């Protein structure tokens, strides 16, 4: 049975999307050149991953001579929100409150971040 297509970004896909979100429209070679040297990736690996991203709807391309120039269709913020919604749905029964409580209980937030959150909450009330 073929593997089901995933709407979420894999780690490899996210690495490439980060380059495209930061640098804007790019060829495969430009993306490859912008990636950290370690771990090194082959051109064909980057090309394959970019094609997967295009099939998932995260990218589109235009032809520029012989090269394809890839442009993000999904903004970073939208992809981030989608991942958070998926996380909340899978692990916290669609409760954002449970997510926040989990973060607070894990002590993964410092005093400055907590104060900033309080200010944001007061502004939204």
Z-matrix of the N, CA and C atoms (Angstrom, degrees):
N
C 1 1.450
C 2 1.533 1 108.21
N 3 1.336 2 118.54 1 130.92
C 4 1.460 3 120.18 2 179.75
C 5 1.518 4 111.56 3 -67.48
N 6 1.312 5 114.34 4 150.80
C 7 1.448 6 120.57 5 179.54
C 8 1.523 7 110.47 6 -68.01
N 9 1.335 8 117.03 7 137.07
C 10 1.457 9 122.49 8 179.97
C 11 1.523 10 110.18 9 -69.99
N 12 1.331 11 116.15 10 138.97
C 13 1.458 12 120.32 11 176.64
C 14 1.516 13 109.74 12 -65.71
N 15 1.314 14 115.69 13 139.21
C 16 1.456 15 120.83 14 -179.69
C 17 1.520 16 109.47 15 -109.09
N 18 1.327 17 116.14 16 132.78
C 19 1.463 18 120.44 17 178.35
C 20 1.522 19 111.38 18 -80.12
N 21 1.342 20 116.67 19 -17.94
C 22 1.456 21 118.90 20 -178.90
C 23 1.527 22 109.96 21 -81.91
N 24 1.314 23 115.08 22 160.79
C 25 1.460 24 120.50 23 179.64
C 26 1.527 25 110.42 24 -88.57
N 27 1.326 26 115.84 25 130.24
C 28 1.455 27 119.92 26 171.84
C 29 1.521 28 107.98 27 -75.09
N 30 1.322 29 116.92 28 169.64
C 31 1.473 30 120.18 29 177.92
C 32 1.526 31 111.04 30 -59.15
N 33 1.330 32 117.02 31 -43.19
C 34 1.472 33 120.76 32 -179.98
C 35 1.526 34 111.02 33 -63.63
N 36 1.332 35 116.39 34 -42.24
C 37 1.460 36 120.32 35 178.90
C 38 1.517 37 110.98 36 -65.01
N 39 1.319 38 116.57 37 -41.06
C 40 1.463 39 120.47 38 179.38
C 41 1.524 40 111.36 39 -62.65
N 42 1.325 41 117.65 40 -39.62
C 43 1.476 42 120.58 41 177.30
C 44 1.525 43 110.85 42 -57.73
N 45 1.329 44 116.70 43 -43.36
C 46 1.468 45 120.07 44 -179.45
C 47 1.525 46 111.12 45 -71.73
N 48 1.329 47 116.64 46 -40.03
C 49 1.464 48 119.41 47 178.30
C 50 1.524 49 110.66 48 -63.24
N 51 1.339 50 117.69 49 -37.80
C 52 1.466 51 120.18 50 177.29
C 53 1.523 52 111.09 51 -57.83
N 54 1.324 53 116.69 52 -40.93
C 55 1.469 54 120.61 53 177.92
C 56 1.518 55 109.83 54 -64.24
N 57 1.319 56 116.73 55 -46.70
C 58 1.467 57 119.94 56 -177.76
C 59 1.525 58 111.74 57 -67.82
N 60 1.324 59 117.79 58 -37.77
C 61 1.467 60 119.74 59 176.63
C 62 1.519 61 110.96 60 -65.97
N 63 1.313 62 117.62 61 -37.42
C 64 1.465 63 121.25 62 -178.87
C 65 1.522 64 112.77 63 -76.91
N 66 1.322 65 116.39 64 -41.12
C 67 1.469 66 120.99 65 -171.72
C 68 1.519 67 113.86 66 -100.47
N 69 1.319 68 117.68 67 -13.93
C 70 1.457 69 119.81 68 -177.51
C 71 1.513 70 111.50 69 80.53
N 72 1.338 71 116.77 70 -166.32
C 73 1.458 72 121.24 71 -176.46
C 74 1.533 73 111.97 72 -50.07
N 75 1.336 74 115.02 73 133.15
C 76 1.468 75 120.12 74 -173.79
C 77 1.523 76 110.71 75 -149.92
N 78 1.314 77 114.66 76 153.06
C 79 1.463 78 120.41 77 170.58
C 80 1.521 79 108.26 78 -83.10
N 81 1.318 80 116.29 79 169.69
C 82 1.462 81 120.43 80 177.14
C 83 1.529 82 109.53 81 -58.67
N 84 1.328 83 116.74 82 -42.28
C 85 1.467 84 119.97 83 -179.06
C 86 1.527 85 111.37 84 -63.92
N 87 1.329 86 117.56 85 -39.28
C 88 1.470 87 120.00 86 177.66
C 89 1.527 88 111.17 87 -63.78
N 90 1.337 89 116.49 88 -40.98
C 91 1.464 90 120.30 89 177.47
C 92 1.521 91 109.71 90 -62.64
N 93 1.321 92 116.11 91 -47.36
C 94 1.466 93 121.04 92 179.86
C 95 1.525 94 111.02 93 -58.79
N 96 1.322 95 117.17 94 -43.59
C 97 1.472 96 121.35 95 -179.48
C 98 1.532 97 112.13 96 -65.97
N 99 1.329 98 117.12 97 -28.35
C 100 1.468 99 120.89 98 -177.53
C 101 1.528 100 112.71 99 -84.53
N 102 1.313 101 117.64 100 -13.01
C 103 1.463 102 120.94 101 -179.77
C 104 1.523 103 110.49 102 -76.76
N 105 1.330 104 116.86 103 149.89
C 106 1.468 105 119.16 104 175.15
C 107 1.526 106 110.10 105 -60.37
N 108 1.310 107 116.12 106 149.67
C 109 1.463 108 120.94 107 -177.75
C 110 1.519 109 112.93 108 -66.49
N 111 1.335 110 117.07 109 -27.27
C 112 1.458 111 120.39 110 -179.54
C 113 1.516 112 108.78 111 -117.70
N 114 1.277 113 121.28 112 127.97
C 115 1.460 114 125.14 113 -8.63
C 116 1.525 115 110.21 114 -75.90
N 117 1.308 116 115.22 115 139.86
C 118 1.463 117 121.12 116 -178.87
C 119 1.529 118 109.55 117 -70.50
N 120 1.314 119 115.62 118 140.04
C 121 1.461 120 121.26 119 177.18
C 122 1.519 121 109.86 120 -117.22
N 123 1.310 122 115.63 121 147.97
C 124 1.460 123 120.91 122 176.27
C 125 1.525 124 109.25 123 -83.15
N 126 1.316 125 115.73 124 152.92
C 127 1.463 126 121.95 125 178.45
C 128 1.530 127 110.35 126 -53.37
N 129 1.328 128 116.85 127 -46.36
C 130 1.470 129 120.56 128 -177.80
C 131 1.524 130 112.17 129 -63.86
N 132 1.319 131 118.13 130 -32.73
C 133 1.469 132 121.13 131 177.42
C 134 1.522 133 110.35 132 -66.21
N 135 1.329 134 115.80 133 -43.42
C 136 1.471 135 120.36 134 178.72
C 137 1.526 136 109.64 135 -65.17
N 138 1.322 137 117.15 136 -43.41
C 139 1.466 138 121.58 137 179.51
C 140 1.529 139 110.88 138 -60.96
N 141 1.316 140 116.96 139 -46.04
C 142 1.464 141 120.96 140 179.34
C 143 1.528 142 110.80 141 -60.70
N 144 1.316 143 117.12 142 -44.86
C 145 1.460 144 121.10 143 -179.41
C 146 1.524 145 111.01 144 -65.54
N 147 1.309 146 116.96 145 -39.51
C 148 1.470 147 120.54 146 177.66
C 149 1.524 148 110.38 147 -64.17
N 150 1.319 149 117.31 148 -39.92
C 151 1.468 150 119.67 149 177.76
C 152 1.528 151 111.25 150 -64.30
N 153 1.322 152 116.71 151 -37.46
C 154 1.470 153 120.86 152 176.27
C 155 1.529 154 109.64 153 -63.19
N 156 1.338 155 116.19 154 -44.30
C 157 1.465 156 120.41 155 178.60
C 158 1.524 157 111.31 156 -61.00
N 159 1.323 158 116.06 157 -36.45
C 160 1.459 159 119.79 158 178.40
C 161 1.534 160 110.06 159 -67.71
N 162 1.327 161 117.80 160 -41.48
C 163 1.468 162 121.05 161 178.05
C 164 1.524 163 111.45 162 -64.58
N 165 1.332 164 116.59 163 -33.63
C 166 1.470 165 120.85 164 178.41
C 167 1.521 166 112.20 165 -75.33
N 168 1.338 167 117.02 166 -12.44
C 169 1.456 168 120.39 167 179.01
C 170 1.514 169 114.92 168 93.01
N 171 1.326 170 117.27 169 11.22
C 172 1.467 171 120.39 170 179.48
C 173 1.529 172 112.18 171 -84.40
N 174 1.329 173 117.12 172 -23.83
C 175 1.461 174 121.83 173 -176.55
C 176 1.522 175 110.73 174 -133.43
N 177 1.322 176 114.62 175 160.44
C 178 1.463 177 121.85 176 167.10
C 179 1.515 178 106.35 177 -134.92
N 180 1.325 179 116.03 178 164.44
C 181 1.457 180 117.92 179 177.75
C 182 1.526 181 110.45 180 -133.31
N 183 1.327 182 113.50 181 155.65
C 184 1.457 183 121.35 182 169.85
C 185 1.516 184 106.40 183 -126.61
N 186 1.314 185 116.10 184 151.70
C 187 1.462 186 120.02 185 177.72
C 188 1.520 187 108.83 186 -86.31
N 189 1.324 188 114.80 187 134.37
C 190 1.460 189 122.07 188 175.14
C 191 1.522 190 106.06 189 -128.13
N 192 1.326 191 115.55 190 89.95
C 193 1.460 192 119.34 191 -171.98
C 194 1.522 193 107.96 192 69.78
N 195 1.321 194 116.30 193 -124.61
C 196 1.470 195 120.35 194 178.82
C 197 1.523 196 112.04 195 -89.27
N 198 1.319 197 116.69 196 -14.72
C 199 1.468 198 120.29 197 -176.14
C 200 1.523 199 111.33 198 -89.71
N 201 1.314 200 114.91 199 154.43
C 202 1.456 201 121.74 200 170.19
C 203 1.519 202 107.13 201 -104.18
N 204 1.331 203 115.74 202 132.59
C 205 1.459 204 121.32 203 177.40
C 206 1.527 205 106.95 204 -108.28
N 207 1.335 206 114.95 205 122.25
C 208 1.461 207 121.60 206 -174.88
C 209 1.520 208 110.41 207 -99.34
N 210 1.339 209 114.72 208 137.23
C 211 1.456 210 122.33 209 -178.67
C 212 1.529 211 109.19 210 -128.24
N 213 1.330 212 117.30 211 134.69
C 214 1.472 213 119.16 212 176.72
C 215 1.528 214 111.17 213 -64.85
N 216 1.329 215 116.29 214 136.10
C 217 1.459 216 122.31 215 173.61
C 218 1.520 217 111.20 216 -98.61
N 219 1.327 218 116.20 217 -23.53
C 220 1.462 219 122.32 218 -178.15
C 221 1.525 220 108.13 219 -108.92
N 222 1.334 221 117.96 220 119.92
C 223 1.468 222 119.76 221 177.60
C 224 1.527 223 111.12 222 -65.31
N 225 1.318 224 115.90 223 153.48
C 226 1.473 225 121.92 224 179.84
C 227 1.537 226 110.91 225 -53.77
N 228 1.331 227 116.94 226 -43.31
C 229 1.458 228 121.21 227 -177.44
C 230 1.528 229 111.54 228 -62.29
N 231 1.326 230 116.56 229 -40.44
C 232 1.460 231 120.65 230 179.65
C 233 1.533 232 110.99 231 -66.78
N 234 1.327 233 116.93 232 -41.78
C 235 1.469 234 120.76 233 178.04
C 236 1.522 235 110.43 234 -64.30
N 237 1.328 236 116.34 235 -39.86
C 238 1.461 237 121.07 236 179.11
C 239 1.524 238 110.66 237 -64.03
N 240 1.313 239 116.93 238 -46.57
C 241 1.467 240 120.62 239 179.88
C 242 1.529 241 111.24 240 -62.94
N 243 1.318 242 116.39 241 -38.79
C 244 1.457 243 120.90 242 178.50
C 245 1.526 244 110.81 243 -62.66
N 246 1.319 245 116.84 244 -42.64
C 247 1.465 246 121.07 245 178.90
C 248 1.533 247 110.43 246 -65.09
N 249 1.321 248 117.04 247 -40.05
C 250 1.467 249 120.28 248 179.34
C 251 1.525 250 110.31 249 -65.98
N 252 1.347 251 117.28 250 -42.95
C 253 1.467 252 120.07 251 177.44
C 254 1.527 253 110.81 252 -59.08
N 255 1.321 254 116.39 253 -41.17
C 256 1.463 255 120.91 254 179.68
C 257 1.530 256 110.30 255 -65.43
N 258 1.321 257 116.86 256 -43.63
C 259 1.464 258 121.95 257 178.61
C 260 1.526 259 110.58 258 -61.17
N 261 1.320 260 116.48 259 -47.02
C 262 1.467 261 121.09 260 179.85
C 263 1.527 262 110.13 261 -61.81
N 264 1.296 263 117.18 262 -40.66
C 265 1.457 264 121.05 263 179.55
C 266 1.525 265 111.73 264 -66.38
N 267 1.315 266 116.96 265 -45.91
C 268 1.473 267 121.03 266 -174.96
C 269 1.518 268 113.75 267 -72.11
N 270 1.321 269 117.25 268 -42.21
C 271 1.462 270 120.32 269 -171.04
C 272 1.524 271 114.99 270 -108.10
N 273 1.332 272 117.59 271 -18.81
C 274 1.460 273 119.84 272 -172.27
C 275 1.524 274 113.08 273 -126.13
N 276 1.332 275 117.16 274 21.70
C 277 1.460 276 122.71 275 174.92
C 278 1.531 277 112.19 276 50.24
N 279 1.318 278 115.44 277 44.70
C 280 1.472 279 122.83 278 178.94
C 281 1.521 280 113.83 279 61.66
N 282 1.324 281 116.79 280 24.87
C 283 1.463 282 120.87 281 -179.76
C 284 1.534 283 110.29 282 -110.61
N 285 1.332 284 115.36 283 109.61
C 286 1.469 285 119.42 284 176.01
C 287 1.527 286 110.17 285 -66.38
N 288 1.321 287 115.71 286 -31.29
C 289 1.459 288 120.15 287 178.25
C 290 1.530 289 110.55 288 -60.24
N 291 1.339 290 117.02 289 -44.04
C 292 1.468 291 119.93 290 179.04
C 293 1.529 292 111.29 291 -63.75
N 294 1.320 293 116.65 292 -36.06
C 295 1.470 294 120.09 293 176.83
C 296 1.524 295 110.36 294 -61.78
N 297 1.321 296 116.63 295 -50.09
C 298 1.467 297 121.16 296 -178.79
C 299 1.523 298 110.67 297 -63.01
N 300 1.326 299 116.99 298 -43.34
C 301 1.466 300 120.13 299 177.95
C 302 1.526 301 110.97 300 -60.70
N 303 1.318 302 116.74 301 -39.11
C 304 1.464 303 120.58 302 178.16
C 305 1.521 304 110.88 303 -62.71
N 306 1.310 305 117.03 304 -42.05
C 307 1.471 306 121.21 305 178.47
C 308 1.525 307 110.04 306 -63.97
N 309 1.320 308 116.27 307 -45.49
C 310 1.459 309 120.10 308 -179.70
C 311 1.522 310 111.91 309 -64.91
N 312 1.323 311 116.99 310 -41.90
C 313 1.467 312 120.51 311 179.79
C 314 1.521 313 111.87 312 -67.08
N 315 1.302 314 116.10 313 -29.81
C 316 1.458 315 120.76 314 -179.89
C 317 1.533 316 111.20 315 -78.06
N 318 1.301 317 116.48 316 -5.44
C 319 1.464 318 123.64 317 -178.39
C 320 1.543 319 111.30 318 58.29
N 321 1.325 320 114.89 319 32.87
C 322 1.450 321 120.08 320 178.95
C 323 1.518 322 112.89 321 -87.69
N 324 1.321 323 115.89 322 18.63
C 325 1.462 324 119.57 323 -177.34
C 326 1.530 325 108.37 324 -136.36
N 327 1.325 326 115.77 325 133.21
C 328 1.465 327 118.52 326 -178.76
C 329 1.530 328 110.48 327 -92.87
N 330 1.339 329 116.40 328 175.13
C 331 1.476 330 121.26 329 -175.50
C 332 1.528 331 112.42 330 -59.76
N 333 1.332 332 116.83 331 -40.47
C 334 1.467 333 119.62 332 -179.17
C 335 1.519 334 111.08 333 -64.50
N 336 1.328 335 116.56 334 -43.55
C 337 1.458 336 120.07 335 178.58
C 338 1.527 337 110.78 336 -63.81
N 339 1.317 338 116.31 337 -40.84
C 340 1.456 339 121.15 338 179.47
C 341 1.533 340 110.94 339 -62.99
N 342 1.323 341 116.50 340 -42.45
C 343 1.465 342 120.92 341 178.25
C 344 1.534 343 110.14 342 -63.55
N 345 1.307 344 116.19 343 -42.37
C 346 1.466 345 120.66 344 178.81
C 347 1.534 346 109.98 345 -61.85
N 348 1.328 347 117.39 346 -42.12
C 349 1.462 348 121.23 347 177.06
C 350 1.525 349 111.67 348 -61.98
N 351 1.329 350 116.08 349 -41.38
C 352 1.474 351 119.32 350 178.03
C 353 1.529 352 110.51 351 -59.79
N 354 1.325 353 116.02 352 -44.13
C 355 1.455 354 120.48 353 179.78
C 356 1.522 355 111.18 354 -62.68
N 357 1.316 356 116.23 355 -41.92
C 358 1.469 357 119.94 356 178.53
C 359 1.527 358 111.43 357 -64.08
N 360 1.322 359 115.95 358 -41.44
C 361 1.461 360 120.17 359 178.71
C 362 1.529 361 111.21 360 -63.69
N 363 1.332 362 116.65 361 -41.39
C 364 1.455 363 119.79 362 178.83
C 365 1.528 364 111.18 363 -63.77
N 366 1.317 365 117.26 364 -37.29
C 367 1.468 366 120.42 365 179.75
C 368 1.529 367 112.42 366 -69.18
N 369 1.326 368 116.76 367 -31.58
C 370 1.475 369 119.25 368 -177.03
C 371 1.511 370 112.91 369 -84.95
N 372 1.320 371 118.46 370 -12.11
C 373 1.465 372 120.78 371 -179.22
C 374 1.472 373 111.92 372 -74.96
